[in-house]
Every structure is written in structure tokens, then in C-alpha cells.
Amino acid sequence: MKKFFALLLAATMVLALAACGSSKSGLSTVNKGKLTMSTNAEFPPYESTDDSGNFIGIDVEIAQAIAAKLGLELQIDDMDFDAALLAAQNGKSDIVMAGVTVNEERLAVMNFSESYSTGVQSIIVPEGSAVTLDNLGDYMIGTQRGTTGNIYCSDDYGDEHVVAYDSGITAVQALVNGQVDAVVIDNAPAQSLVAANPGLTILDTEYAVEDYAIGMSKNNTELLEAVNKALSELKADGTVQSIVDKYIGN
């Protein structure tokens, strides 16, 4: 009998220890033990790949820090921007981070964390171009499909003046090739794209200012609370700002 109770006690302790060890990762996630992030890794400095194919960028490092806080391993799934949004919306991924702006349309179908960064929509044009913010609607505008830049330009100037591309890189390549007259995209990737393409410049006038946040399914409020708590702690201890400063100089 003593042996039976000793074994029972040992089993109970093992279960208790297992429960304690999994307390941080007890969240309901797509893949157990992982925080799955959908993204479009063509949006430097927020997300891109290095020469070795590793994911790098502001969103990547913030997601890694959040995953660590939650006791989870980060898994990144790269896809088109629209698909990345839909993956999180439909619960195919846990979160989406791709320089995602919060707007009414997205709030209707997704939950969003508190903001972790501010983005500016900028206008890229060839050097010497006659395009200005005031006459932008008279020209053909390149954007990345599904982004707020695409939505804003279509709303402001009509679809007939806007061409949507799969990535900011292809939109800028279209600008270099003379297929569009300007590209509207977030300022941080705009800086990187202009640096990589001599002969282009960014207009001084901002097109729009917006907040970036982490999107996820409306069906997982537990994850929303956990992500917000982790993000709040990472902002309070300076981690988020140090990551942003690493990629975007002041």
C-alpha cells in the first residue's frame, strides 16, 4: 500500500510539474507550442529575408520577443499580404505582422493588439518628376495589393488611377520601368526601396499617418489578452523601441 501511495504521489507531482512547465504555453494556438505568424517578407525593414534566407526585421524581432514571453517558439509563414491577413482572420495562423495598419474594415473581421509602431504612407517618384501630393490623382499610382496605401489611393482617386502589385518591390520596379508615375507605400520600406534604386526620391509631403498592430482571429480572445500583456511589458522595458531603433535610425 505504501508503495502504491508513493507511486501515486510521484505521478501527481509529475503532472503538477508538467502543468507548471506549460503554464506559459497553455494558449490555444494553431500548432501546439508555437506562435505561428503569417507575413509578407517583402516589406523591409519590418520583414524581409537575408542572404541566407533567414527572416529579419522589426516585426520578426518583436514577434520573437512576444513568443519568448509566452513560452512559445515562433514559426513564420511567408505569403502574399492579402493571404497573410486572411490566414490570421481565419485562424490558419495565430497572428499576422506585416506592417499591418488598423482600419475599420479590418476591425470588422479581426482583433488587433495595441499599436507597437507608427507608419507613414509616403510617395515615391522619379527624380525631377512633376508629381506632387496635390496632383497625384492625375497620374498612375502603383501600390501593394491589399495595403492601406492601395485602399486610400483607390478611395481618393478611383481604381482607374491605381495599379496594385503583389509587393512593394514589384510596384517600385514598375515605377522604374515607367509603367506607373508614383508609388504610395509605407515610409520605412520606401526608404529602403529608394536606396536600392538610384534615380528615385520620396516627396517631402506625407500622404497619411497610421498605427501598426498585430492582427489575429476574433475567435481567440485569450491570445489577444496574452499578446497585449507581453507587448505592454516589452514596450515598458524598452525592448520594442530598441528593436525599432535598430532598423530605423532617428
Buried (B, 14 or more C-beta within 10 A) or exposed (E): EEEEEEEEEEEEEEEEEEEEEEEBBEBEBBEEEBBBBBBBBBBBBBBBBEEEEEBBBBBBBBBBBBBBBBBBBBBBBBBBBBBBBBBBBEBBBBBBBBBBBBBEEBEEBBBBBEBBBEBBBBBBBBEEBEBBEEEBEEBBBBBBBBBBBBBBBBEBBEEEBBBBBBBBBBBBBBBBEEEBBBBBBBBBBBBBBBEEBEEBBBBEEEBBEBBBBBBBBEEBEEBBEBBBBBBBBBBEEEBBEEBBEEBBEE
